[in-house]
């Protein structure tokens, strides 16, 4: 098999993680490529008219990892860093995440290589619609269901849905999740990932015998996931002592007012200018003292260089792939000193509630918010208990345990279905 189209540090990281769990599960070499490499990768050109009259072409991607358990599911990110390797890695992680949660999905991911903030609202709509138009032959409610990710939001999902629906000649709400409530979205979806992180942090604190009212937390990244996580932790009594976004980082052992932080973001759109007194170097934030560290921004921020310096008791991975394999090895050597909530468990609340949205759209029957979060917490609790039990039984890390569960589910389904033709 020609593997050359998949490259880059993020894909290499996903590959290393898979190889480690494959060794643990004693998966035969001849079966590994079929489990790891995506079923389908799509690259498209998306030309749009810019406001100044120029025609500009943007590169778009979609990777569908496997369709063994059902349609693929995953977000679409608009970011300058997007490439086929990154998208493939995110699709692979989504597969293990869905399998761990018991969802009938394979993983997918998509994106456009663009800075969305460089586009006017009209240009952003044009690019969003063109991307979905190019994807129509490859997606569908029972083939591949899109969702928001970095750089996209509810409005972009509504444009995706409308573009697909116009092509089909009828409204197809279930082609995307993360939509506005008015177009078939579900209550609780916007907050689902962050509230899921906070729920699992609460369970980890209970497991370790730490009272939430005595705990402190640092949240790196203050987008949708980070901001909701910080607010939800604060509601539980956890003191937020550090936060950051791409413009500034703040740390105050006495605690930061989450409400004031959110108001500042709402007014300015960024953290810079919030406070001169608690401003610190962003590189220092991850290694400051806290009970709970939540990397909720981008991949590969906890590395071989800083893993030995972490001063947290719980590492709750709100982002996808924030911890490199080299950092994992160091954390393992620290002998359970840090309780890791791995990304495929910790941030799975988003895809779980996206699944609920898809189910509600298919049934045309919608749930109250209390029912959404009750169902979410039950699935998270089951995944948490299974991961802890597997780690204890096999004497392995929480990440290895979570991935072993996810990979085993996919492997079993592929073995049962066989190879066609």
C-alpha positions as CSV (number, residue, x, y, z in Angstrom):
1,X,0.0,0.0,0.0
2,X,1.3,3.5,-0.9
3,X,1.2,5.4,2.4
4,X,3.0,8.5,1.2
5,X,-0.1,10.8,1.1
6,X,-0.2,10.6,4.9
7,X,2.6,12.4,6.6
8,X,3.4,15.0,9.2
9,X,4.0,15.0,12.9
10,X,0.3,14.6,13.9
11,X,-0.2,11.5,11.7
12,X,3.1,10.1,12.9
13,X,1.9,10.6,16.5
14,X,-1.4,8.7,15.8
15,X,0.6,5.9,14.1
16,X,2.9,5.6,17.1
17,X,-0.1,5.4,19.5
18,X,-1.7,2.7,17.4
19,X,1.4,0.6,17.1
20,X,1.8,0.7,20.9
21,X,-1.7,-0.5,21.5
22,X,-1.5,-3.0,18.6
23,X,1.6,-4.5,20.3
24,X,-0.3,-4.6,23.6
25,X,-3.2,-6.4,22.0
26,X,-0.9,-8.6,20.0
27,X,-2.6,-7.7,16.7
28,X,-1.0,-9.6,13.8
29,X,1.2,-7.4,11.5
30,X,-1.0,-8.4,8.5
31,X,-4.1,-7.0,10.2
32,X,-2.6,-3.6,11.3
33,X,-2.8,-1.6,8.1
34,X,-6.4,-2.4,7.6
35,X,-7.2,-1.1,11.1
36,X,-5.0,2.0,10.9
37,X,-5.2,3.4,7.3
38,X,-8.3,5.3,6.2
39,X,-10.9,3.8,3.9
40,X,-11.2,7.0,1.9
41,X,-9.4,10.3,1.6
42,X,-10.8,13.2,-0.5
43,X,-9.0,16.3,-1.6
44,X,-10.9,19.1,-3.4
45,X,-10.2,22.6,-4.7
46,X,-12.7,25.2,-3.5
47,X,-12.6,28.4,-5.7
48,X,-14.5,31.4,-4.5
49,X,-14.9,35.0,-5.6
50,X,-13.2,37.3,-3.1
51,X,-14.8,40.7,-2.3
52,X,-12.2,42.5,-4.3
53,X,-13.1,40.6,-7.4
54,X,-10.3,38.1,-7.4
55,X,-10.9,34.4,-7.7
56,X,-9.0,32.4,-5.0
57,X,-8.7,28.6,-4.6
58,X,-8.6,26.9,-1.2
59,X,-7.7,23.3,-0.6
60,X,-10.2,21.1,1.2
61,X,-10.0,17.6,2.6
62,X,-12.2,14.9,4.1
63,X,-10.9,11.6,5.5
64,X,-13.3,8.7,6.4
65,X,-11.4,6.2,8.5
66,X,-13.8,3.2,8.5
67,X,-17.5,2.5,7.9
68,X,-17.5,-0.9,9.6
69,X,-19.8,0.1,12.5
70,X,-22.0,2.6,10.7
71,X,-21.5,6.0,9.0
72,X,-18.4,8.0,9.7
73,X,-18.6,11.0,12.0
74,X,-16.3,13.9,12.6
75,X,-15.7,17.7,12.6
76,X,-14.6,20.1,9.9
77,X,-11.9,22.6,10.8
78,X,-11.0,25.8,9.0
79,X,-7.4,26.6,9.9
80,X,-4.1,27.5,8.2
81,X,-2.4,24.3,9.5
82,X,-4.9,21.8,7.9
83,X,-3.3,19.1,5.7
84,X,-4.2,15.6,4.8
85,X,-2.0,14.1,7.4
86,X,-3.5,16.1,10.3
87,X,-7.0,15.3,9.0
88,X,-6.3,11.6,8.8
89,X,-4.9,11.5,12.3
90,X,-8.0,13.2,13.7
91,X,-10.2,10.8,11.8
92,X,-8.3,7.8,13.3
93,X,-8.6,9.2,16.9
94,X,-12.3,9.8,16.3
95,X,-12.7,6.1,15.4
96,X,-11.3,4.9,18.7
97,X,-13.3,7.6,20.5
98,X,-16.6,6.5,19.0
99,X,-15.9,2.9,19.7
100,X,-14.9,3.5,23.3
101,X,-18.3,5.4,23.8
102,X,-20.2,2.6,22.1
103,X,-21.4,4.8,19.2
104,X,-22.4,3.2,15.9
105,X,-19.9,5.3,13.9
106,X,-16.5,5.2,12.3
107,X,-14.2,8.3,12.6
108,X,-14.0,11.0,10.0
109,X,-12.5,14.5,9.8
110,X,-12.4,17.3,7.3
111,X,-11.1,20.8,6.8
112,X,-10.0,23.6,4.6
113,X,-6.5,25.2,4.7
114,X,-7.6,28.8,5.5
115,X,-7.6,31.4,8.2
116,X,-11.3,31.9,8.6
117,X,-10.7,35.3,10.3
118,X,-9.2,36.5,7.0
119,X,-12.5,36.1,5.2
120,X,-15.5,38.5,5.2
121,X,-18.9,36.9,6.2
122,X,-19.9,36.6,2.5
123,X,-16.6,35.0,1.6
124,X,-16.9,32.6,4.5
125,X,-20.3,31.6,3.5
126,X,-19.2,31.1,-0.2
127,X,-16.3,28.9,0.9
128,X,-18.4,26.8,3.3
129,X,-21.0,26.2,0.6
130,X,-18.5,25.4,-2.0
131,X,-16.8,22.9,0.3
132,X,-20.0,21.1,1.0
133,X,-20.9,21.1,-2.7
134,X,-17.7,19.4,-3.5
135,X,-18.3,16.8,-0.8
136,X,-21.9,15.9,-1.8
137,X,-20.8,12.7,-3.7
138,X,-19.0,11.4,-0.7
139,X,-21.2,12.2,2.3
140,X,-24.7,11.5,3.5
141,X,-26.7,10.9,6.7
142,X,-25.8,7.2,6.5
143,X,-22.4,7.6,5.0
144,X,-20.6,10.5,6.6
145,X,-22.0,13.1,9.0
146,X,-20.1,16.4,9.5
147,X,-19.8,18.5,12.6
148,X,-18.0,21.7,13.7
149,X,-14.4,21.9,14.8
150,X,-11.7,24.5,15.1
151,X,-12.6,27.6,13.1
152,X,-16.2,26.5,12.3
153,X,-19.5,27.0,14.2
154,X,-23.2,26.5,14.1
155,X,-23.7,29.0,11.3
156,X,-21.3,27.1,9.0
157,X,-23.1,23.9,9.8
158,X,-26.4,25.5,8.8
159,X,-24.8,26.5,5.5
160,X,-23.6,23.0,5.0
161,X,-27.0,21.6,5.7
162,X,-28.8,24.0,3.4
163,X,-26.3,23.4,0.5
164,X,-26.8,19.6,0.8
165,X,-30.6,20.0,1.2
166,X,-30.9,22.2,-1.9
167,X,-29.1,19.5,-3.9
168,X,-31.4,16.8,-2.6
169,X,-34.6,18.8,-3.1
170,X,-35.7,18.4,0.5
171,X,-34.5,19.3,4.0
172,X,-32.0,16.8,5.3
173,X,-31.2,18.0,8.9
174,X,-29.3,14.9,9.8
175,X,-26.4,15.5,7.3
176,X,-24.6,17.6,9.9
177,X,-24.6,18.0,13.7
178,X,-23.8,21.0,15.7
179,X,-26.5,23.1,14.0
180,X,-28.5,25.9,15.5
181,X,-31.6,24.7,17.4
182,X,-33.8,26.4,14.8
183,X,-32.5,24.1,12.0
184,X,-32.6,20.8,13.8
185,X,-29.8,21.1,16.4
186,X,-30.1,19.6,19.9
187,X,-30.2,21.3,23.2
188,X,-26.8,21.0,25.0
189,X,-24.6,20.4,21.9
190,X,-22.6,23.7,22.2
191,X,-21.7,22.9,25.8
192,X,-21.4,19.2,25.5
193,X,-17.6,18.8,25.2
194,X,-16.7,21.2,28.0
195,X,-19.4,19.9,30.3
196,X,-18.2,16.4,29.6
197,X,-14.6,17.3,30.5
198,X,-15.9,18.9,33.7
199,X,-18.0,15.8,34.6
200,X,-15.0,13.5,34.1
201,X,-12.7,15.8,36.1
202,X,-15.3,15.6,38.9
203,X,-15.2,11.8,38.7
204,X,-11.4,11.8,38.8
205,X,-11.3,14.1,41.8
206,X,-13.7,11.8,43.6
207,X,-11.6,8.8,42.6
208,X,-8.5,10.5,44.1
209,X,-10.4,11.7,47.2
210,X,-9.9,15.4,46.4
211,X,-12.8,17.8,47.2
212,X,-13.7,20.0,44.3
213,X,-13.9,23.0,46.6
214,X,-10.3,22.6,47.5
215,X,-9.0,22.0,43.9
216,X,-7.4,24.4,41.5
217,X,-7.4,24.2,37.7
218,X,-5.5,25.6,34.7
219,X,-7.2,25.7,31.3
220,X,-5.1,26.2,28.2
221,X,-7.3,27.4,25.3
222,X,-10.4,29.4,25.9
223,X,-12.5,28.5,22.8
224,X,-15.8,26.6,23.0
225,X,-14.3,23.6,24.9
226,X,-12.0,25.6,27.2
227,X,-14.4,28.3,28.2
228,X,-17.3,25.9,29.0
229,X,-14.9,23.6,30.9
230,X,-13.6,26.5,33.0
231,X,-17.1,27.7,33.7
232,X,-18.4,24.2,34.6
233,X,-15.4,23.5,36.8
234,X,-16.0,26.9,38.6
235,X,-19.6,25.9,39.1
236,X,-18.4,22.8,40.9
237,X,-16.3,24.9,43.2
238,X,-12.9,24.4,41.5
239,X,-10.7,27.5,41.6
240,X,-9.5,28.5,38.1
241,X,-6.0,29.8,38.6
242,X,-4.7,29.9,35.0
243,X,-6.1,30.4,31.5
244,X,-4.8,31.2,28.0
245,X,-5.7,31.7,24.4
246,X,-3.5,32.3,21.4
247,X,-2.9,36.0,22.4
248,X,-2.1,35.8,26.2
249,X,-1.8,33.6,29.3
250,X,-2.7,34.5,32.9
251,X,-2.0,32.8,36.2
252,X,-3.1,33.9,39.7
253,X,-2.9,31.4,42.6
254,X,-5.7,33.4,44.3
255,X,-8.0,32.6,41.4
256,X,-9.4,34.2,38.3
257,X,-13.0,35.4,37.8
258,X,-14.3,33.2,35.0
259,X,-17.3,35.5,34.5
260,X,-14.9,38.5,33.9
261,X,-12.8,36.4,31.6
262,X,-15.9,35.5,29.5
263,X,-17.0,39.1,29.4
264,X,-13.6,40.3,28.2
265,X,-13.6,37.7,25.5
266,X,-17.1,38.7,24.4
267,X,-16.1,42.3,24.2
268,X,-12.6,42.0,22.7
269,X,-12.6,38.6,21.1
270,X,-9.3,37.7,22.7
271,X,-7.5,37.6,26.1
272,X,-4.8,40.2,25.4
273,X,-5.3,43.2,27.6
274,X,-7.3,41.5,30.3
275,X,-4.7,42.0,33.1
276,X,-1.1,43.1,33.4
277,X,-0.6,41.8,36.9
278,X,-1.3,38.1,36.2
279,X,0.2,38.0,32.7
280,X,2.8,35.2,32.2
281,X,4.7,33.6,29.4
282,X,2.3,31.1,27.7
283,X,5.0,28.4,27.7
284,X,5.0,28.6,31.5
285,X,1.3,28.0,32.0
286,X,1.3,24.2,31.5
287,X,4.0,23.7,34.2
288,X,2.5,25.9,36.9
289,X,1.1,24.3,40.0
290,X,-2.5,23.1,40.0
291,X,-4.6,20.1,40.7
292,X,-6.2,19.9,37.3
293,X,-4.5,20.8,34.0
294,X,-6.8,21.0,31.0
295,X,-5.0,21.4,27.6
296,X,-8.0,22.4,25.4
297,X,-6.3,24.1,22.4
298,X,-4.2,22.2,19.9
299,X,-2.2,19.0,19.4
300,X,1.2,18.3,20.8
301,X,1.5,20.8,23.6
302,X,2.7,18.3,26.2
303,X,6.0,17.0,24.9
304,X,9.2,15.2,26.0
305,X,10.5,18.6,26.9
306,X,7.9,19.6,29.5
307,X,6.2,16.4,30.6
308,X,8.6,15.9,33.5
309,X,7.8,19.5,34.7
310,X,4.0,19.1,35.0
311,X,2.8,19.9,38.5
312,X,-0.8,18.8,38.2
313,X,-2.6,15.8,39.8
314,X,-5.1,15.3,37.0
315,X,-4.4,15.8,33.2
316,X,-7.7,16.2,31.5
317,X,-7.2,16.3,27.7
318,X,-9.9,18.6,26.3
319,X,-8.0,18.9,23.0
320,X,-7.3,16.1,20.5
321,X,-3.8,14.7,20.7
322,X,-2.3,17.3,23.2
323,X,0.2,14.8,24.6
324,X,3.0,13.3,22.4
325,X,4.1,9.6,22.7
326,X,7.4,10.8,24.1
327,X,5.5,12.7,26.9
328,X,3.4,9.6,27.5
329,X,6.5,7.6,28.2
330,X,7.6,10.2,30.7
331,X,4.2,10.3,32.4
332,X,4.3,6.5,32.6
333,X,7.7,6.7,34.3
334,X,6.3,9.0,36.9
335,X,4.4,5.9,38.2
336,X,0.8,7.1,38.2
337,X,1.7,10.4,39.9
338,X,-0.6,12.1,37.3
339,X,-4.1,10.8,36.7
340,X,-4.6,11.1,32.9
341,X,-8.0,11.5,31.4
342,X,-7.0,10.7,27.8
343,X,-8.5,12.7,24.9
344,X,-10.6,9.9,23.4
345,X,-12.4,9.6,26.8
346,X,-12.1,13.1,28.1
347,X,-13.4,15.1,25.1
348,X,-15.9,12.6,23.9
349,X,-18.9,14.5,25.1
350,X,-19.1,16.5,21.8
351,X,-19.4,13.4,19.6
352,X,-21.8,11.7,22.0
353,X,-24.2,14.6,22.0
354,X,-23.7,14.9,18.2
355,X,-24.9,11.3,18.0
356,X,-27.9,12.3,20.0
357,X,-28.6,15.2,17.6
358,X,-28.3,12.8,14.6
359,X,-30.7,10.3,16.3
360,X,-33.2,13.1,17.1
361,X,-33.1,14.4,13.5
362,X,-33.7,10.9,12.1
363,X,-36.6,10.4,14.4
364,X,-38.0,13.9,14.1
365,X,-38.4,13.7,17.9
366,X,-36.4,16.0,20.1
367,X,-35.4,15.7,23.8
368,X,-35.3,18.2,26.7
369,X,-31.9,19.4,27.8
370,X,-32.1,17.4,31.0
371,X,-32.5,14.2,29.1
372,X,-29.6,15.0,26.8
373,X,-27.2,15.5,29.7
374,X,-28.6,12.6,31.7
375,X,-27.8,10.3,28.7
376,X,-24.4,11.9,28.2
377,X,-23.4,11.4,31.8
378,X,-24.4,7.7,31.7
379,X,-22.3,7.1,28.6
380,X,-19.3,9.0,30.1
381,X,-19.6,7.1,33.4
382,X,-19.6,3.8,31.6
383,X,-16.6,4.7,29.5
384,X,-14.8,6.1,32.6
385,X,-15.4,2.9,34.6
386,X,-14.4,0.6,31.7
387,X,-11.1,2.6,31.2
388,X,-10.2,2.5,34.9
389,X,-11.0,-1.2,35.2
390,X,-9.0,-2.1,32.1
391,X,-6.0,-0.1,33.2
392,X,-6.1,-1.7,36.6
393,X,-6.6,-5.2,35.2
394,X,-3.8,-5.0,32.6
395,X,-1.5,-2.7,34.6
396,X,-1.4,-0.2,31.8
397,X,-1.9,3.6,31.4
398,X,-5.3,5.1,31.1
399,X,-4.6,6.1,27.5
400,X,-3.5,2.6,26.6
401,X,-6.6,1.2,28.3
402,X,-9.0,3.6,26.5
403,X,-7.4,2.9,23.1
404,X,-7.3,-0.8,23.7
405,X,-11.0,-0.8,24.3
406,X,-11.7,1.3,21.2
407,X,-9.3,-0.6,18.8
408,X,-10.7,-3.9,20.0
409,X,-14.2,-2.9,19.2
410,X,-13.3,-2.0,15.6
411,X,-11.1,-5.0,15.2
412,X,-13.8,-7.4,16.3
413,X,-16.4,-5.8,14.0
414,X,-14.0,-6.0,11.0
415,X,-13.2,-9.7,11.8
416,X,-16.9,-10.5,12.2
417,X,-17.9,-8.8,8.9
418,X,-15.0,-10.3,7.0
419,X,-13.3,-8.9,3.9
420,X,-15.4,-8.1,0.8
421,X,-15.4,-9.5,-1.8
